[in-house]
């Protein structure tokens, strides 16, 4: 316990030491609580890909009765879900340790990231996902960027399960937007949705941990970017990030297969 200030210099020194020790204990307790909450809630973030994986494994039991096209789609889904689980576990570890140790930084064309995210979300949700993207490229980690874009797309479908309007991924000059026509976001919540573990009252009872959008924030920040969210006129919401781009004249030429 800290000693109160007094006229004695020795007592002052002990008092300062006690205060510093108490502050350190407070920080350790807060860190321990955050780690506990992270472990407790991580299972919710893993639930969606695990559920899809379990469903597809069940379908594998009748693999030989599927058409060649259905077999190919099933294998593609399994590979994508396995990769997503691996990436998510890596990012949860990064979130817990305040570091990101993903794949090496490289030039990433955001349109390609969006197309991969859209294809997987279409299969998983059955929703129409529209990609409208320019040739913006950034220096970054493809897996992390894919995860950052997947979360708001999955959220758009989750919060509007009966929706029929397409979910849009719009990219211009490094500004990535996910647009939906769902219920929107309460004004009081807009300032909090990127906070770690924040759970909107409207999200109670839905899968999730409050980690997803905080990951979007952290991944955008790790790429030198920022995040934003606002409600659309006519209903729905926009969630996105602004990323610094590679000037077009410095981008690599398209590959021959593109």
Buried (B, 14 or more C-beta within 10 A) or exposed (E): EBBEEEEEEEEBEBBEEBEEEEEEEEEEEEEEEEEEBBEEBBEBBBEBBEEBBEEBEEBEEEEEEBEEEEBEBBEEBBEBBEBBBEBBEBBBEBBEEEEBEBEEBEEBBBBBBBBBBBBBBBBBBEBBBEBEBBEBBBBBBBBBBBBBBBBBBBBBBBBBEEBEBBBBBBBEEBBBBBBBBBBBBEEEBBEBBBEBEBBBEEBEEEBBBBBBBBBBBBBBEBBEBEBBBEBEEEEBBBBBBBBEBBEEEEBEEEEEEE
